[in-house]
Amino acid sequence: GPLNALGILSSAPVSGWTSNSIKSPGTTAPSDKAATTPQLNEQDTLVQRAEHIPAGKRTPMCAHCNQVIRGPFLVALGKSWHPEEFNCAHCKTSMAYIGFVEEKGMLYCEVCYEKFFAPECSKCQRKILGEVINALKQTWHVSCFVCVACHNPIRNNVFHLEDGDPYCETDYYALFGTMCHGCEFPIEAGDRFLEALGHTWHDTCFVCSVCSDSLEGQTFFSKKDKLLCKKHAHSINI
């Protein structure tokens, strides 16, 4: 096949992409498109309910007063309680028949928890009573922080921003990413790359097809879309 002498290239870091993980949020919030209400029956809700146990042979100790309970009692957080002593730490309301949440070792009725402790979702502005997603210096319901392409929750996975909208890694590279011609994997933010033969390459993939020596900064040749160093430019095995 034809042998083409090409120029000398050096690599440069890729730019123009913003890559974020939940642990290292960026600074641009996704645009608030049509707000959706999160599912109210989230399986990961923090709200719990006490179990009612009838009087019987068991006489457990009350976690509040440390006295023996001789009648019906409640079981919550693996402990037993007199029904009249299982109350909200703030408003003192009985939590025998309503939901409660544990916060920093204290028990609060779901009303007080929502009012004083639950963060607000940046998308729907509703209080978050379940798993909290911290991203882009804001808080979100799991069901509100989703990839704008596939609409699946991103949770704690790596995501990328494009025009302020979050994309899961798969959709981001499918829509906006550049694939390396050498290994066919994405060229990610921060990767060094080269452009040659009408394709883009990781700098570590831009090597001679025969000896695998790096061609960065070297005169290189192509034969049948294969890269060759000067030493192997006339290789007949390619």
KEKE-3310 file (N, C-alpha, C; in steps of 0.2 Angstrom, whole numbers, plus 5000, padded with zeros to 4 digits):
npx = (5004:5001:5014:5014:5023:5022:5019:5027:5021:5015:5009:4994:4984:4967:4953:4939:4929:4919:4920:4913:4911:4901:4907:4916:4910:4905:4902:4891:4874:4862:4850:4834:4822:4806:4799:4799:4789:4795:4795:4784:4784:4797:4809:4820:4818:4820:4811:4804:4794:4787:4785:4772:4770:4761:4756:4765:4774:4787:4797:4804:4817:4814:4820:4820:4816:4823:4816:4807:4796:4780:4768:4760:4771:4783:4793:4808:4821:4828:4826:4816:4801:4791:4775:4770:4781:4788:4792:4793:4809:4809:4795:4789:4778:4768:4775:4770:4761:4764:4776:4794:4811:4828:4840:4856:4857:4846:4828:4815:4799:4791:4786:4793:4806:4806:4804:4815:4827:4827:4834:4832:4826:4835:4829:4814:4810:4805:4805:4818:4816:4822:4836:4850:4856:4871:4877:4885:4885:4873:4858:4848:4834:4835:4828:4827:4839:4845:4851:4850:4848:4845:4837:4839:4843:4858:4864:4878:4887:4900:4898:4895:4895:4886:4882:4877:4869:4867:4875:4875:4890:4890:4881:4886:4898:4894:4886:4894:4907:4925:4932:4946:4956:4965:4964:4950:4943:4935:4942:4945:4941:4956:4964:4979:4981:4982:4981:4979:4981:4967:4961:4958:4969:4974:4989:4997:4993:4997:5008:5021:5016:5023:5034:5030:5035:5034:5027:5026:5032:5040:5045:5033:5025:5012:5003:4992:4983:4989:5001:5018:5035:5050:5060:5053:5046:5046:5041:5035:5026:5014)
npy = (4994:5012:5023:5035:5050:5059:5073:5079:5077:5083:5080:5086:5092:5087:5098:5108:5100:5097:5087:5079:5071:5065:5067:5077:5091:5102:5119:5123:5123:5111:5115:5119:5110:5105:5103:5088:5078:5069:5051:5047:5036:5032:5019:5021:5029:5039:5039:5030:5017:5013:4997:4988:4979:4967:4964:4952:4937:4943:4955:4968:4981:4998:5010:5023:5027:5017:5007:4992:4986:4981:4980:4982:4986:4996:4993:5000:5005:4994:4994:4994:5002:5011:5015:5028:5035:5036:5048:5063:5072:5085:5092:5084:5076:5061:5047:5035:5031:5037:5042:5042:5049:5046:5057:5062:5054:5057:5056:5061:5067:5064:5076:5086:5083:5085:5099:5105:5098:5091:5092:5103:5099:5103:5103:5100:5107:5101:5094:5082:5066:5055:5046:5057:5066:5074:5086:5097:5107:5107:5100:5085:5075:5057:5053:5065:5070:5066:5059:5068:5063:5048:5048:5041:5039:5046:5045:5040:5040:5044:5059:5070:5087:5096:5111:5114:5104:5088:5073:5055:5045:5036:5040:5053:5052:5045:5055:5067:5064:5060:5047:5036:5032:5022:5013:5013:5017:5030:5047:5055:5069:5078:5069:5066:5070:5066:5072:5064:5057:5060:5056:5054:5052:5044:5049:5039:5029:5032:5025:5015:5002:4991:4990:4997:5008:5025:5038:5051:5067:5062:5058:5051:5037:5031:5016:5007:5013:5011:5015:5019:5019:5028:5018:5006:5009:5004:4991:4975:4967:4973)
npz = (5000:4999:5006:5018:5022:5037:5048:5063:5079:5094:5111:5119:5133:5134:5133:5138:5143:5157:5171:5184:5200:5213:5225:5222:5217:5204:5198:5191:5190:5185:5172:5178:5172:5167:5183:5192:5203:5216:5220:5232:5240:5242:5243:5251:5261:5276:5286:5299:5308:5323:5331:5337:5352:5360:5377:5386:5390:5390:5398:5394:5396:5397:5385:5387:5401:5408:5415:5419:5407:5409:5403:5387:5374:5364:5350:5343:5333:5337:5351:5366:5372:5383:5378:5381:5383:5371:5363:5353:5352:5351:5349:5358:5355:5355:5347:5344:5334:5323:5310:5313:5314:5316:5321:5323:5335:5342:5343:5332:5327:5311:5306:5313:5310:5296:5296:5303:5300:5287:5271:5257:5240:5226:5213:5214:5225:5236:5252:5257:5262:5261:5254:5251:5238:5235:5225:5214:5223:5229:5235:5232:5228:5224:5213:5207:5202:5188:5173:5159:5146:5147:5158:5169:5187:5193:5205:5215:5204:5192:5183:5169:5163:5151:5143:5156:5160:5167:5163:5162:5162:5151:5142:5140:5133:5122:5116:5116:5117:5112:5104:5106:5092:5093:5104:5105:5116:5127:5126:5140:5151:5154:5149:5139:5122:5104:5087:5072:5055:5053:5064:5082:5096:5111:5119:5124:5115:5103:5095:5087:5076:5075:5084:5095:5100:5107:5096:5098:5095:5086:5069:5059:5050:5039:5035:5027:5037:5048:5061:5060:5065:5060:5058:5055:5044:5032:5034:5029:5034:5038)
capx = (5000:5005:5017:5014:5026:5018:5023:5029:5016:5016:5002:4991:4978:4960:4950:4932:4924:4918:4919:4911:4908:4897:4912:4919:4905:4907:4899:4886:4868:4858:4844:4828:4817:4799:4800:4795:4788:4798:4790:4783:4785:4804:4811:4826:4816:4823:4806:4803:4788:4788:4781:4768:4770:4756:4759:4766:4779:4793:4797:4810:4818:4812:4826:4819:4817:4827:4812:4804:4789:4776:4762:4761:4777:4785:4800:4810:4828:4831:4825:4809:4799:4784:4771:4769:4787:4791:4790:4798:4813:4807:4789:4786:4772:4769:4777:4768:4757:4767:4783:4800:4817:4834:4845:4862:4856:4839:4822:4810:4793:4793:4785:4799:4812:4805:4804:4821:4833:4827:4837:4827:4828:4836:4824:4807:4809:4802:4810:4821:4816:4826:4843:4851:4862:4875:4880:4884:4885:4866:4855:4843:4831:4838:4824:4827:4846:4845:4854:4845:4847:4842:4833:4841:4846:4865:4867:4885:4892:4903:4893:4898:4890:4886:4877:4874:4864:4871:4874:4879:4896:4889:4877:4890:4903:4890:4884:4899:4914:4929:4935:4953:4957:4970:4961:4943:4940:4935:4947:4942:4944:4962:4969:4983:4979:4985:4976:4983:4977:4960:4958:4961:4973:4978:4996:4999:4991:5000:5014:5022:5012:5028:5039:5026:5038:5030:5029:5025:5038:5044:5043:5030:5022:5006:5003:4985:4980:4994:5006:5025:5041:5055:5064:5049:5042:5045:5039:5031:5021:5008)
capy = (5000:5018:5025:5042:5053:5064:5078:5078:5080:5083:5079:5092:5090:5089:5104:5110:5096:5097:5081:5079:5066:5068:5069:5083:5094:5107:5125:5125:5119:5109:5120:5116:5109:5104:5100:5082:5077:5063:5046:5048:5029:5030:5013:5022:5034:5039:5038:5023:5017:5009:4991:4988:4972:4966:4962:4944:4935:4947:4961:4972:4987:5004:5013:5030:5027:5011:5003:4986:4987:4975:4979:4982:4991:4998:4992:5004:5005:4988:4995:4994:5008:5012:5018:5035:5038:5036:5055:5067:5076:5093:5094:5080:5072:5054:5044:5028:5029:5041:5041:5046:5049:5047:5062:5063:5050:5059:5054:5066:5065:5066:5083:5090:5081:5088:5106:5107:5094:5088:5097:5104:5097:5109:5103:5101:5111:5097:5091:5076:5062:5048:5047:5064:5066:5080:5087:5104:5111:5107:5093:5082:5068:5052:5053:5072:5071:5061:5060:5071:5059:5042:5049:5036:5042:5046:5043:5042:5038:5050:5062:5076:5093:5099:5116:5115:5098:5082:5067:5049:5044:5032:5045:5059:5050:5043:5061:5072:5062:5058:5040:5035:5027:5016:5008:5013:5019:5037:5051:5058:5075:5078:5064:5069:5066:5068:5071:5062:5053:5061:5053:5057:5046:5045:5049:5032:5024:5034:5021:5011:4996:4985:4990:5000:5014:5031:5042:5058:5071:5059:5058:5044:5036:5027:5011:5004:5016:5009:5020:5016:5023:5028:5012:5001:5013:4999:4985:4972:4963:4977)
capz = (5000:4999:5012:5018:5028:5041:5052:5070:5083:5102:5113:5123:5137:5131:5136:5136:5146:5164:5173:5191:5204:5219:5230:5220:5213:5200:5200:5187:5191:5179:5172:5180:5167:5171:5189:5193:5210:5218:5222:5239:5243:5241:5248:5255:5266:5283:5291:5302:5312:5329:5331:5343:5354:5366:5384:5386:5395:5390:5401:5393:5399:5392:5383:5390:5408:5410:5420:5416:5404:5411:5398:5379:5373:5357:5348:5338:5333:5341:5358:5368:5375:5386:5373:5383:5383:5365:5361:5349:5356:5350:5351:5363:5353:5355:5340:5344:5328:5317:5308:5316:5311:5320:5319:5328:5341:5344:5339:5330:5323:5304:5305:5316:5306:5289:5297:5305:5298:5280:5266:5251:5234:5221:5207:5215:5231:5241:5257:5256:5268:5260:5252:5249:5233:5235:5219:5211:5229:5231:5237:5227:5228:5220:5207:5203:5199:5183:5167:5154:5140:5148:5163:5175:5192:5193:5211:5216:5199:5189:5178:5165:5162:5145:5144:5162:5161:5169:5159:5164:5158:5145:5137:5138:5128:5116:5112:5115:5118:5107:5105:5103:5086:5094:5109:5105:5122:5126:5128:5145:5153:5157:5145:5134:5115:5098:5081:5066:5051:5053:5070:5088:5099:5117:5118:5125:5110:5097:5095:5081:5076:5075:5090:5101:5103:5106:5091:5100:5094:5081:5062:5059:5044:5040:5030:5028:5043:5054:5062:5059:5066:5054:5058:5053:5039:5026:5036:5024:5038:5040)
cpx = (5004:5008:5017:5018:5022:5022:5024:5024:5018:5009:5000:4985:4972:4957:4943:4927:4924:4916:4918:4909:4905:4902:4916:4915:4908:4903:4893:4880:4865:4852:4838:4822:4811:4800:4796:4794:4791:4793:4790:4784:4792:4806:4817:4824:4819:4817:4804:4796:4789:4783:4778:4768:4766:4760:4759:4771:4785:4792:4803:4811:4817:4819:4826:4820:4821:4823:4809:4797:4785:4769:4764:4767:4778:4792:4802:4818:4832:4830:4818:4808:4792:4781:4771:4775:4791:4789:4795:4802:4812:4801:4785:4780:4773:4770:4775:4764:4759:4774:4788:4806:4823:4839:4850:4860:4850:4834:4817:4805:4794:4791:4791:4805:4812:4806:4811:4827:4833:4830:4831:4830:4829:4831:4817:4805:4806:4807:4812:4821:4819:4833:4844:4857:4865:4879:4879:4883:4877:4864:4849:4840:4835:4834:4824:4834:4847:4849:4849:4844:4843:4837:4834:4844:4854:4868:4874:4890:4895:4898:4897:4893:4891:4880:4873:4870:4869:4869:4878:4885:4895:4886:4882:4895:4900:4888:4889:4906:4918:4932:4942:4953:4961:4967:4953:4939:4940:4941:4944:4945:4951:4967:4973:4981:4983:4980:4981:4979:4970:4957:4961:4964:4975:4985:4999:4998:4994:5007:5015:5019:5017:5031:5035:5030:5034:5032:5028:5032:5042:5041:5039:5027:5016:5006:4997:4982:4984:4999:5013:5030:5045:5058:5060:5044:5041:5044:5034:5026:5015:5003)
cpy = (5006:5020:5032:5045:5058:5068:5075:5081:5079:5083:5085:5089:5092:5094:5105:5105:5097:5090:5081:5073:5069:5070:5076:5087:5100:5114:5127:5120:5117:5114:5116:5116:5108:5100:5094:5081:5070:5058:5047:5041:5027:5024:5015:5028:5033:5038:5031:5023:5012:5003:4990:4980:4972:4963:4954:4942:4939:4953:4965:4978:4993:5008:5021:5031:5022:5007:4997:4988:4980:4975:4980:4987:4992:4995:4996:5005:4999:4989:4995:5000:5008:5016:5026:5038:5038:5043:5058:5072:5083:5095:5090:5076:5065:5051:5037:5026:5034:5040:5045:5045:5050:5052:5063:5060:5052:5057:5060:5064:5067:5073:5088:5089:5085:5096:5108:5104:5092:5094:5097:5102:5103:5109:5104:5105:5108:5095:5084:5072:5055:5050:5054:5063:5073:5081:5094:5109:5112:5100:5091:5076:5063:5053:5060:5073:5065:5063:5063:5067:5052:5043:5044:5040:5041:5044:5045:5041:5045:5053:5068:5081:5095:5104:5116:5109:5092:5076:5061:5048:5041:5037:5051:5057:5048:5049:5066:5070:5060:5051:5040:5030:5021:5011:5008:5015:5027:5041:5056:5065:5074:5073:5068:5066:5070:5068:5070:5057:5054:5058:5056:5051:5048:5045:5043:5027:5026:5031:5017:5004:4990:4985:4993:5006:5020:5035:5049:5062:5068:5059:5051:5043:5032:5022:5007:5006:5013:5014:5016:5021:5023:5022:5006:5004:5008:4992:4981:4968:4967:4977)
cpz = (5000:5006:5012:5024:5031:5045:5059:5074:5090:5105:5118:5127:5134:5136:5134:5139:5154:5167:5181:5194:5209:5224:5228:5215:5209:5202:5197:5188:5185:5178:5174:5175:5171:5177:5190:5201:5211:5220:5230:5243:5242:5246:5252:5260:5273:5288:5293:5306:5318:5328:5337:5346:5360:5372:5384:5392:5395:5394:5400:5396:5394:5391:5385:5397:5412:5415:5416:5414:5405:5407:5391:5379:5365:5356:5342:5338:5337:5349:5360:5372:5378:5380:5374:5383:5377:5361:5357:5353:5356:5353:5356:5361:5353:5347:5340:5337:5322:5316:5312:5312:5316:5317:5324:5335:5344:5340:5338:5326:5316:5303:5307:5312:5299:5290:5299:5302:5290:5275:5260:5245:5229:5215:5209:5221:5236:5246:5256:5262:5267:5258:5249:5244:5234:5229:5217:5217:5231:5233:5233:5229:5223:5213:5204:5200:5195:5177:5162:5148:5142:5154:5169:5180:5192:5199:5212:5210:5196:5183:5175:5164:5155:5144:5150:5164:5163:5164:5162:5160:5151:5140:5135:5133:5121:5112:5111:5115:5112:5109:5102:5098:5088:5098:5108:5111:5122:5129:5133:5147:5156:5154:5140:5127:5110:5092:5075:5062:5051:5059:5076:5092:5106:5116:5119:5120:5103:5097:5088:5081:5076:5082:5096:5104:5102:5100:5092:5099:5089:5074:5062:5052:5045:5034:5031:5035:5049:5055:5062:5061:5060:5053:5054:5047:5033:5028:5031:5027:5040:5034)
residu = (GLY:PRO:LEU:ASN:ALA:LEU:GLY:ILE:LEU:SER:SER:ALA:PRO:VAL:SER:GLY:TRP:THR:SER:ASN:SER:ILE:LYS:SER:PRO:GLY:THR:THR:ALA:PRO:SER:ASP:LYS:ALA:ALA:THR:THR:PRO:GLN:LEU:ASN:GLU:GLN:ASP:THR:LEU:VAL:GLN:ARG:ALA:GLU:HIS:ILE:PRO:ALA:GLY:LYS:ARG:THR:PRO:MET:CYS:ALA:HIS:CYS:ASN:GLN:VAL:ILE:ARG:GLY:PRO:PHE:LEU:VAL:ALA:LEU:GLY:LYS:SER:TRP:HIS:PRO:GLU:GLU:PHE:ASN:CYS:ALA:HIS:CYS:LYS:THR:SER:MET:ALA:TYR:ILE:GLY:PHE:VAL:GLU:GLU:LYS:GLY:MET:LEU:TYR:CYS:GLU:VAL:CYS:TYR:GLU:LYS:PHE:PHE:ALA:PRO:GLU:CYS:SER:LYS:CYS:GLN:ARG:LYS:ILE:LEU:GLY:GLU:VAL:ILE:ASN:ALA:LEU:LYS:GLN:THR:TRP:HIS:VAL:SER:CYS:PHE:VAL:CYS:VAL:ALA:CYS:HIS:ASN:PRO:ILE:ARG:ASN:ASN:VAL:PHE:HIS:LEU:GLU:ASP:GLY:ASP:PRO:TYR:CYS:GLU:THR:ASP:TYR:TYR:ALA:LEU:PHE:GLY:THR:MET:CYS:HIS:GLY:CYS:GLU:PHE:PRO:ILE:GLU:ALA:GLY:ASP:ARG:PHE:LEU:GLU:ALA:LEU:GLY:HIS:THR:TRP:HIS:ASP:THR:CYS:PHE:VAL:CYS:SER:VAL:CYS:SER:ASP:SER:LEU:GLU:GLY:GLN:THR:PHE:PHE:SER:LYS:LYS:ASP:LYS:LEU:LEU:CYS:LYS:LYS:HIS:ALA:HIS:SER:ILE:ASN:ILE)
# end
